[in-house]
Amino acid sequence: MEETLLKALVWTNYKLFVFLCLIVPLIISIWALKAQIQSIQRLLLIFWRVASLMAIGIYLLIPVWQIGYIAWFLGHIFVVISLWFWVDINDEIRDLPKSPLRLTLRSWRWAMTFYGTISSIAFIPFLRCTFSPDAKVEKLCRVWLEAPWEYKSIFHANSTPGFLGFLGMAGLVMYFIYLFYFLTFRLIKQGRIALEQ
């Protein structure tokens, strides 16, 4: 694939990430809080917890810690699963009266599902960057680093890449400790009720 086209596609992916994973769910979260709709609030709480893996991936990519490629990839898959996994939440949302909020949520869920699925499939060829010692200079891998580096220059100009990578790694460890604890103890022993505690 031509390098210019590849860069354009990758930057489009990051822009969609910002729009679909940050801006829209933030608006829906605030809207659901104001409308006091518990089912939508619970769904968005789950989404924010799961989607944090993609943010962790960005922090890991800043110092070119290749595990960031896997975190970015898994984050998309986990988000799609989390949006549809909870049958009771789906039923509660389906039973809500028709409203602009419900329509917006439904549209966002399907858009997020489409984005997450297509993005995950398209990212599969780049997973080899996880094991490439030359990820920082290899064109195929480097193209995914440009947006995280731009993010660093805007929001963390005075921080070192190593420090930001450390924050990402600490976040990754905590993420998987919580995921293991949730799947092993809370979900299995307490079922759906575990999410409400």
C-alpha positions, 0 to 999 in steps of 0.5 A, spaced: 500 500 500 502 506 498 505 510 504 501 516 503 494 512 503 496 508 509 498 514 513 491 517 511 487 511 513 491 510 520 490 518 521 482 517 519 482 511 524 485 515 530 480 521 528 474 516 528 477 513 535 477 520 538 470 521 535 467 515 537 470 513 543 471 519 546 466 525 544 460 521 543 460 517 549 462 523 553 456 526 550 451 520 551 454 519 558 452 526 560 445 526 557 444 519 561 446 522 567 441 528 566 436 524 564 437 519 570 437 513 565 440 507 569 441 502 564 444 507 559 449 509 565 451 502 566 452 501 559 457 507 559 460 505 565 462 499 562 464 502 556 469 507 559 472 501 563 473 497 557 475 502 552 481 505 557 485 499 554 485 503 548 488 509 551 493 505 555 495 502 548 497 510 546 501 511 552 505 505 551 506 507 543 509 513 545 516 510 547 515 505 542 513 499 547 511 494 542 505 491 547 502 497 545 500 494 538 496 489 542 493 493 547 490 497 541 488 491 538 485 488 544 481 494 546 477 495 540 475 487 540 473 488 548 469 494 546 465 491 541 464 485 546 462 490 552 457 493 548 452 487 547 454 482 552 449 484 557 443 481 556 439 485 561 442 491 559 440 490 552 433 488 554 432 495 559 435 499 553 430 496 548 424 497 553 426 504 554 420 509 551 423 512 544 427 518 545 432 522 542 437 519 547 435 512 545 436 513 538 443 516 539 445 511 543 443 505 538 446 509 533 453 510 536 453 502 539 452 500 531 457 505 529 462 503 534 461 496 533 462 497 525 468 501 527 471 496 532 470 490 528 473 493 521 479 497 525 480 490 529 480 486 522 484 491 518 489 492 524 491 484 524 497 485 519 500 490 523 500 486 529 507 483 527 510 490 529 509 487 536 515 483 535 519 487 530 525 490 533 525 496 528 518 498 529 520 505 530 523 506 523 519 500 520 514 504 515 509 499 516 509 500 524 512 507 525 505 510 521 501 508 528 506 511 532 505 518 529 499 520 532 501 518 539 507 522 538 503 528 536 498 527 542 504 527 547 507 534 543 500 537 545 498 534 552 505 532 555 510 536 552 514 536 558 514 529 560 519 524 557 516 518 553 519 513 558 515 516 564 509 516 559 510 509 557 511 507 565 504 510 566 501 506 560 504 499 563 502 501 570 495 502 567 496 495 563 497 491 569 492 494 573 487 493 567 488 486 567 489 485 574 482 488 575 479 484 569 482 477 572 479 479 578 472 481 575 472 474 571 474 470 576 471 472 582 465 477 581 462 475 575 462 467 576 460 468 583 455 473 583 453 474 576 450 480 573 450 483 580 457 484 580 457 490 575 452 494 580 457 494 586 
